[in-house]
Amino acid sequence: MTKSIPLLSSSQAIYLPRPRFNVFTPTPLQAFSTFSNSWVQCGISGGVEGFSAIADFCYLLKPNFTLENVAPIRAAAEFLGVTEVLECSKKFLYVNVFVQWQASVSFLQHYRRLSSPVDEYVETRCLKVIVAACAKAFGETKYLTAPILFLANRTPENNHHRHTTSSQCQTLTEILVHMSSLPDAYASEAIEALVDAKVNLNLKCRQSRNVRSWLNSLIDNDCQTDRARCWVVLCLSRMLIKGAPAIRPWMELSSQYWCTLLEHVDHLVTMVDEVMKVAHLLQNPSSSSSSSSSASSSMSKGQAPSV
């Protein structure tokens, strides 16, 4: 029989049944998960991973930084004002990410924005490293050499080819290819910085007889995607136009360098037009069927179909 709770005095008591509650005691893991989810919903930077590292640091456990968690941990440390973790994350980034352009490119290719000030901190420094390396490669490239194809250890079982070129030219090619493979937002910012810096190949390189073969190899062979080809052509074209002299600019814009770039622009534009036409037909199959029916009717009447 359920017990009752007296609400008034003993002489005027009104008894109500005592409610029964199912008491739920969460485990520590469930409690932390609930708290961390509410932490993220409140808009606190760093998420669960960043907050967990800061909580461990309060118990004298230093964060174990990796390329994947350094940004969330730094975001949480910056939000909470934990200066010791900020300094440790800064040291890790400068040693492992900002140290060379290859590491900066790799980091940006896999970076996921956190809607935090750490985004600008990481992105601006990575792009600065990449642009500085690219500008240095443009300045150090004294002459262009097209990749030379020759046979290496040619045997019936091992018949492969190898390309060789000058070290400075190869470095410039690698930086341009990797920079063009970045996400569009980063590639656009890098190109803008290069154009504003007014860097370019020297006049001897632009007028060399190997410039056409170098450009064709860079755009057609080294760039693996059409998007990367578009970024490379756009970058080199804008840099050339920016550096064209005010007096007699046609001397620069009639060079073999510029004409080769225009040939690739024409090819890429044609390719984009074809892709857009296919996308339009896929989105509007009725229009394609109507055009085919009209063409067949014209053929039956002995008329040439309109193109």
For each residue, the residues with C-beta under 8 A, 3 or more apart:
1:
2: 17 18 20
3: 18
4: 15 16 17 18
5: 15 16 18
6: 10 13 14 15
7: 13 14 15 16
8: 12 13 14
9: 12 13
10: 6 13
11:
12: 8 9
13: 6 7 8 9 10
14: 6 7 8
15: 4 5 6 7
16: 4 5 7
17: 2 4
18: 2 3 4 5
19:
20: 2
21:
22:
23:
24:
25:
26: 30 31 34
27: 30 31
28: 31 32
29: 32 33
30: 26 27 33 34
31: 26 27 28 34 35
32: 28 29 35 36
33: 29 30 36 37
34: 26 30 31 37 38
35: 31 32 38 39
36: 32 33 39 40 48 51 52
37: 33 34 40 41 48
38: 34 35 41 42
39: 35 36 42 44 48 51
40: 36 37 43 44 47 48
41: 37 38
42: 38 39
43: 40
44: 39 40 51 76 79
45: 50 72 75 76 78 79 114 115 116 117 118
46: 49 50 51 54 72 73 74 75 76 77 79 114 116
47: 40 50 51 72 76 114
48: 36 37 39 40 51 52
49: 46 52 53 69 72 73
50: 45 46 47 53 54 69 72 73 74 75 76 77
51: 36 39 44 46 47 48 54 55 76
52: 36 48 49 55 56
53: 49 50 56 57 63 69 72 73 76 85
54: 46 50 51 57 58 73 76 77 80 82 85
55: 51 52 58 59
56: 52 53 59 61 63
57: 53 54 60 61 62 63 82 84 85
58: 54 55
59: 55 56
60: 57
61: 56 57
62: 57 88
63: 53 56 57 69 73 85 88 89
64:
65: 69 70 73 88 89 92
66: 69 70
67: 70 96 97 107 110
68: 110
69: 49 50 53 63 65 66 72 73
70: 65 66 67 73 74 89 92 93 97
71: 74 75 111 114 118 119 122
72: 45 46 47 49 50 53 69 75 76 114
73: 46 49 50 53 54 63 65 69 70 76 77 85 89
74: 46 50 70 71 77 78 85 86 89 90 93 118 121
75: 45 46 50 71 72 78 79 114 116 117 118
76: 44 45 46 47 50 51 53 54 72 73 79 80 82
77: 46 50 54 73 74 80 81 82 83 85 86 89
78: 45 74 75 81 86 116 117 118
79: 44 45 46 75 76 116
80: 54 76 77
81: 77 78
82: 54 57 76 77 85 86
83: 77 86 87
84: 57 87 88
85: 53 54 57 63 73 74 77 82 88 89
86: 74 77 78 82 83 89 90
87: 83 84 90 91
88: 62 63 65 84 85 91 92
89: 63 65 70 73 74 77 85 86 92 93
90: 74 86 87 93 94
91: 87 88 94 95
92: 65 70 88 89 95 96 97
93: 70 74 89 90 96 97 98 122 125
94: 90 91 97 98 99
95: 91 92 99
96: 67 92 93 99 103
97: 67 70 92 93 94 103 104 107 122 125 126
98: 93 94 103 104 125 126 129
99: 94 95 96 103
100: 103 104 129 133
101: 104 105 129 130 132 133 134 175 178
102: 105 106 178
103: 96 97 98 99 100 106 107
104: 97 98 100 101 107 108 125 126 127 129 130
105: 101 102 108 109 126 130 178 179 181 182
106: 102 103 109 110
107: 67 97 103 104 110 111 122 126
108: 104 105 111 123 126 127 182 183 186
109: 105 106 181 182 183
110: 67 68 106 107
111: 71 107 108 122 123
112:
113: 119
114: 45 46 47 71 72 75 118 119
115: 45 119
116: 45 46 75 78 79 119
117: 45 75 78 120 121
118: 45 71 74 75 78 114 121 122
119: 71 113 114 115 116 122 123
120: 117 123 124
121: 74 117 118 124 125
122: 71 93 97 107 111 118 119 125 126
123: 108 111 119 120 126 127 186 189
124: 120 121 127 128
125: 93 97 98 104 121 122 128 129
126: 97 98 104 105 107 108 122 123 129 130 186
127: 104 108 123 124 130 131 186 189 190 193
128: 124 125 131 132 193
129: 98 100 101 104 125 126 132 133
130: 101 104 105 126 127 133 134 175 179 190
131: 127 128 134 135 190 193 194 197
132: 101 128 129 135 136
133: 100 101 129 130 136 137 175
134: 101 130 131 137 138 172 175 176 179 190 194 199
135: 131 132 138 139 194 197 199
136: 132 133 139 140
137: 133 134 140 141 168 171 172 175
138: 134 135 141 172 199 200 201
139: 135 136 199
140: 136 137 168 171
141: 137 138 144 168 169 171 172 201 202 205
142: 168 202 204 205
143: 166 169 204 205 208 210
144: 141 169 201 205 208 210 211 214
145: 148 165 166 169 210 214
146: 165 210 213 214 217
147: 163 164 165 217 221
148: 145 163 164 165
149: 161 162 163
150: 161 162 164
151: 154 159 161 162
152: 160 161 162
153: 158 160
154: 151 158 159 160
155: 158 159
156: 159
157:
158: 153 154 155
159: 151 154 155 156
160: 152 153 154
161: 149 150 151 152
162: 149 150 151 152
163: 147 148 149
164: 147 148 150
165: 145 146 147 148 169 170 173
166: 143 145 169 170
167: 170 171
168: 137 140 141 142 171 172
169: 141 143 144 145 165 166 172 173 214
170: 165 166 167 173 174
171: 137 140 141 167 168 174 175
172: 134 137 138 141 168 169 175 176
173: 165 169 170 176 177 214 217 218 222
174: 170 171 177 178
175: 101 130 133 134 137 171 172 178 179
176: 134 172 173 179 180 218 232 235
177: 173 174 180 181 218 222 223 224 228 232
178: 101 102 105 174 175 181 182
179: 105 130 134 175 176 182 187 190 231 235
180: 176 177 187 223 227 228 229 231 232 235
181: 105 109 177 178 187 224 225 228
182: 105 108 109 178 179 186 187 190
183: 108 109 186 187
184: 187 188 227
185: 188 189
186: 108 123 126 127 182 183 189 190
187: 179 180 181 182 183 184 190 191 231
188: 184 185 191 192
189: 123 127 185 186 192 193
190: 127 130 131 134 179 182 186 187 193 194
191: 187 188 194 195 231 234 235 238
192: 188 189 195 196
193: 127 128 131 189 190 196 197
194: 131 134 135 190 191 197 199 235 239
195: 191 192 198 235 238 239 242
196: 192 193
197: 131 135 193 194
198: 195 242 243
199: 134 135 138 139 194 239
200: 138 206 239 240 242 243
201: 138 141 144 205 206 257
202: 141 142 205 206
203: 206 207
204: 142 143 207 208
205: 141 142 143 144 201 202 208 211
206: 200 201 202 203 211 240 252 255 257
207: 203 204 211 255 256 257
208: 143 144 204 205 211
209: 212
210: 143 144 145 146 213 214
211: 144 205 206 207 208 214 215 256 257 260
212: 209 215 216 256 257 260
213: 146 210 216 217
214: 144 145 146 169 173 210 211 217 218
215: 211 212 218 219 236 257 260 261 264
216: 212 213 219 220 221 260
217: 146 147 173 213 214 220 221 222
218: 173 176 177 214 215 221 222 223 232
219: 215 216 222 223 229 232 233 264
220: 216 217 223 229
221: 147 216 217 218
222: 173 177 217 218 219
223: 177 180 218 219 220 228 229 232
224: 177 181 228
225: 181 228 229
226: 229 230 268 271
227: 180 184 230 231
228: 177 180 181 223 224 225 231 232
229: 180 219 220 223 225 226 232 233 264 268
230: 226 227 233 234 268
231: 179 180 187 191 227 228 234 235
232: 176 177 180 218 219 223 228 229 235 236
233: 219 229 230 236 237 261 264 265 268
234: 191 230 231 237 238
235: 176 179 180 191 194 195 231 232 238 239
236: 215 232 233 239 240 261
237: 233 234 240 241 258 261 265
238: 191 195 234 235 241 242
239: 194 195 199 200 235 236 242 243
240: 200 206 236 237 243 244 252 253 257 258 261
241: 237 238 244 253
242: 195 198 200 238 239
243: 198 200 239 240 252
244: 240 241 249 252 253
245: 248 249 251 252
246: 249
247:
248: 245 251
249: 244 245 246 252 253
250: 253 254
251: 245 248 254 255
252: 206 240 243 244 245 249 255 258
253: 240 241 244 249 250 258
254: 250 251 258 259
255: 206 207 251 252 258 259
256: 207 211 212 259 260
257: 201 206 207 211 212 215 240 260 261
258: 237 240 252 253 254 255 261 262
259: 254 255 256 262 263
260: 211 212 215 216 256 257 263 264
261: 215 233 236 237 240 257 258 264 265
262: 258 259 265 266
263: 259 260 266 267
264: 215 219 229 233 260 261 267 268
265: 233 237 261 262 268 269
266: 262 263 269 270
267: 263 264 270 271
268: 226 229 230 233 264 265 271 272
269: 265 266 272 273
270: 266 267 273 274
271: 226 267 268 274 275
272: 268 269 275 276
273: 269 270 276 277
274: 270 271 277 278
275: 271 272 278 279
276: 272 273 279 280
277: 273 274 280 281
278: 274 275 281 282
279: 275 276 282 283
280: 276 277 283 284 287
281: 277 278 284 285 287 288
282: 278 279 285
283: 279 280
284: 280 281 287 288
285: 281 282 288 289
286: 289 290
287: 280 281 284 290 291
288: 281 284 285 291 292
289: 285 286 292 293
290: 286 287 293 294
291: 287 288 294 295
292: 288 289 295 296
293: 289 290 296 297
294: 290 291 297 298 305
295: 291 292 298 299 305
296: 292 293 299 300
297: 293 294 300 301
298: 294 295 301 303 304 305 306
299: 295 296 302 303 305
300: 296 297
301: 297 298
302: 299
303: 298 299
304: 298
305: 294 295 298 299
306: 298
307:
